[in-house]
Amino acid sequence: MVRVRLFANLREAAGTGSLEIPGDTVEEVVGRATARFGPSFARALRTAQTWVNGERAGPATPVGDDDEIALIPPVAGGTAVVRAPAGLELATLAVLTAALFVGNALSLQWLAVALVLTGAIWGQDVAGAANRRGLGVGAVPIILAVTGSVLAAYRFGATGMAVATAGAVLLSMVWSVATPHLRPVESIAAGALLAAIGAFGAGALVVLRLRSEAEMTSFLVVVAVVVAASWATASTDLVPVDPLTAGALGAVGAGILAGAVWSEELWPTVVAAAAAAVGWVAGRNVGSLARSGGFFMSGSTLGSLVHLDGVIVAGGAFWLVLRLLA
């Protein structure tokens, strides 16, 4: 029998602070506890952190008769962690967006600085959100992946970006294995995926800027419209479409505008914008899975910079299509 200790609203939902439950893994033990104590316990469990013998653990962590599992909500009293206030979120996004536009207008070097800054803040935000819900993810490998890919792409172009992306996966896996609470397989997989996304997306934007300032400007306009449309739709009940659809439609419309203003040929930019929309949807859902354990449309997503989850993937998709078509 494994000893399970409960805290805050988990203890209130169960009516006890300690009990013994059989099971060979954390998932089995927690599953039996959830079946015993019902829906209120399950809801409180969504944002709780799991510890085994004083170390962070995941669902696949093995346990035995002498082990102790502690289930701890993220904030004293069981208050769930929620997204940052809208004002702070919008201000942060506005500053980062302005930095990218200004950096792109000044030079490739300044854009690289803006990309590293944006990627570092995003990496810290997504890793922090994942950790608060109990999924161990290291922020350092993601930040190093973004930085390394920007530098490699700046020096060696697409080849450097590809090598940096592969290196990001390897670095993340080594980092997870070397860090006890990041060793569960779901933590290793999530960390490697996020590092790869960060490296590919940031590196692709450097390579895009190497092609031309106009193409990078087109991408920034597209994603700015996507984020604005998605945020506006999510903030009101009056719009008859969901945020994902609004973002996708906004991307196509912005692609037409950008292609007409900044590109010699319209249709490659429009196709690239459509690909960016698909990448944005994919990125939002990957980020949502890491941050909250569910898809984007299923509920609130933790973290202040959730929109950047999609922007990172959209950057890679936009560059890839233009490379193939133009």
N, C-alpha and C positions, 0 to 999 in steps of 0.2 A: 504493500500500500504506500502510495506517495502522499506526503503531507502537502496540503495546499493552504496557503495563507492569503486572505482576502483583505482589501483595504477600501476605505471610503464607501462610495455607493455600491461597490461590489459586495462589501460586507453587509450593507443594508439590504440589498436584494436577496442575499442568501440567508440572512438572519444569523450568521455566525462568522467569526473571523478566521476560523481554522477548521479543517476537516481532512480526512484521509480518503483518497480515491485510487482505485487500481488503474494501471495503464503502463505501457512501455515507452510512450513518447508524450511530449507535452500536448500534442494535438489530441491524443486519446483521452488524457486526463481532463483537459479543458472541455472536450466534447461531452464527457460524462457529467461534468459539473453543470454545463449549460442545459443538458437534458433534464437534470435534476431540479434546477432552480428557475427555468422558464425564460420567457421573452424579456423581462426586465433585466435579468442578469445578462442575457445575450447582448442587449443594447449597451449596457454599461461596459461590456467586454471589448467593444469595437475599438476603443481608443486606449485600452489599457496596455501597459508594458508587461512583458513576461520575463521573469528572472528565475534561474535555477541555481540554487546554492550561491547566490550573490553575484551571478554573472548573467548578462543579457542572453536570452535564448529565443529560438524560433520554434514553430510547430513540429519540426522534425527532430528536435533535440531529444535524445534518449534519456529516460529517467528510470530509477530503480527504487527499491524499498527505503533506502537511506537518503533519498533526495528530497529537497523541499522546493516547491514552486511558489513564487510570490507573484500575484496579479495586482498591479498597481496602476490606478488611473493616472493620467498625465498631470493633473492639477489637483491639489489637496481639496477634498470635498467632492471629487468626482466630476468637476466641471469639464466638459469636453473642450479640447483645443479647437478653435475656429479660425477662419481666415482673418487676416489683418483688416482693420477698418478700411472702408472703401476709399476714404481720403488718402490714407497712407499708401495704399496699393496704387492708386492712380498717380500720386506724386512720384513714387518710385519708378513706375513705368514711364512717366513723362520725362523724368531726368535721364533714364537710360536711352529712351528713344531719341531725345535731343542729342545725347552724346554720340549715338550712332550716325545720325544725320550730319552733325557737324564734323565728326571724324571722317566720314566719307567725302565730304566736300573739301576738306583740307588736304588730305593725303592718305595714301595706303598705310603709312606708319601710324598716323593718328587713329585711323579706323581699327588697326590691330590693337592699339591700346584700349579703345572703347570696347572691342569684342572681348578682350581678356577681362576687363572690369565687369562687363555684363555677365560673362560666363561664370566668373568667380562668385558673384552675388547669387546667380541662379543655382549654382552647384550647392552653395551653403543652404539656400532656401529649400530645395527639393530634398536634400539629405536630412535637414532638420525636421521637415514635415514627416518624412518616412520614419525617422527615429521616434518621433512623438507618438506614432501609432503602433510602435513595437517592431517595425521592420528595420533592422540594423543596416544602415548604408553609410559609408565613409564619404565625407565631403572632400577631403584632401585629394583622393584619386580623381574625382570629377574635375576639380579645379586644375590639377596638374594636366589632366587630359586636354582640357580646353586650351590652356596656355601652351602646351607642347604642340598641339595641332596648329594653332595660329602661327607659331614661330616656324614650324616645319613647312607649312603651306606658303608662308611669306618667302622662305628661302628656296624651296624646291617645288613649289606649285602643287599640282594634283598628286604627284608621286609622294611628296612629303606628307600631304594630308592622309593618304592611304596608309602609309607606314605608321604615322602617328595614331591613327584610329586603331590599328592592330595592336600597337604598343599600349594604348589606353586600356584595352581589354585585359591584356596580360598584367599590367600594373595593378588594375583593380582587383584581379583575382589573387595576386600575390599579397596585396594589402589586406584583403579579407582573410586569407589563410593565416597571416601573421597577427591578426587582431582577434582575440578570443570571441568577443560578442558578435563579430561579423562572419563567423565560420558556418552558421547554418546555410544550407544550399540556397534557400530563397534570398538570403542576403547577398551571397556571392553572385547569383544570377542578376539580381536587381542592380547591384553596384556595377557589374560589367556592362549591362545594357545602358545604364545612364551615362557611364564614362564614354562608351562608344558613340552614343547619340551626341553628347557634348563635343567630342573630338570631331566627328564628321560634320556636324552642323557649323561649328565655328570655323573649321578649316575650309569648308565649302564657300563660306562667305568671303574669306580672304582670296580664294581662287576666283570667285566671281568678280571681286574688285580688281584683280589683276587683268581680267578680260576688259572691263571698262567701268568707269564711274557711273555711266548712265544705267547700265544693267543693275548695279548695286542700288542706285536710287530707285529704280523700278521695283526692286524687291522690297525695299524699306517702305515705299508707298503702299504696296500690296498688303504687307503684314500689319501696317498701321491701320488700314481700313478694316482688315479682318478682326483685329483685336477690338477696335472701336465698335464694330457692328455686333460682335459677340457680347461684349460687355453691356452695351445699350439694351440688347434683347434680353439678357439675363436680369437686367435691373427693372424691367417692367412686365406686366402681364397683358399689356395692350397689343403687343406684336403677335401675329398669328403663327410665327415660326419659332423654332427652338434656336438656341445660340449657335449650335453647330451649322445648321442650315444657313443662318444669317451670315456667319463667317465665310462659308463657302461661296455664297452669292456675292458677298462683298469682295472676295478675292477675284472673282471673274470680272466684275465691274471695274475694279481697280486695275486689273491686268489690261483691259481694253484701253483705259485712260493712259496708263504708263506706256503701253506699246505705241499709242498714237503720239505721245509727247516726246518720249526719250529714245525710241527704237526706230531703226531704219525699216524693219519689217514688223508688222503688227502681230501676225499669228503665232510666231514662236513665243513672244512674251505672254500672249493670252493662254497658250498651252502650259507654259511654265507657271503662270499664276494659278491655273487649275490644279497643277501638280502640287503647288505650294499649299493650296486649300486641302488637298487630300493629306499631305504631310502634316499640316496643322491639326487636322482632326486626329490623325494617328498619334501625334505627339501629345495632344491634350489627354488622350485616353491612356497612353503609357504613363504619363506623369500622374494622372489621377489614380491609376492602379498603385503606383509607388507611394503616393501621398496619403491616400485614404482607403485603398483596398478595393475600390469599385470603379466602374466606368464613369466618364465625365457627366453623363446625364442622370446618374443614379443618386446624386446628392451633393452635399458640400465637399469641397476639396480643400485640404489643409495647405497653408503656405500663403505668402504674399505675392509671389510671382508666378502664379499658375499659368498665366497666358504665355510665358516664355517657354513652357514645355512644348507648346505647338510651334512657336517661332523657330526654335532650334532645328526641329525636324523639317519644317517648311524651307529653311535655308538650303539644306542639302537637296531637297526635291527640286527647288527652283533652279539651282545651279546644274543639276544633272540633266534636266530636260533641255536647258539652253545649250549645254555642251553637245547633246545629241542632235539638236535641230538647227542650231545657228553657229 
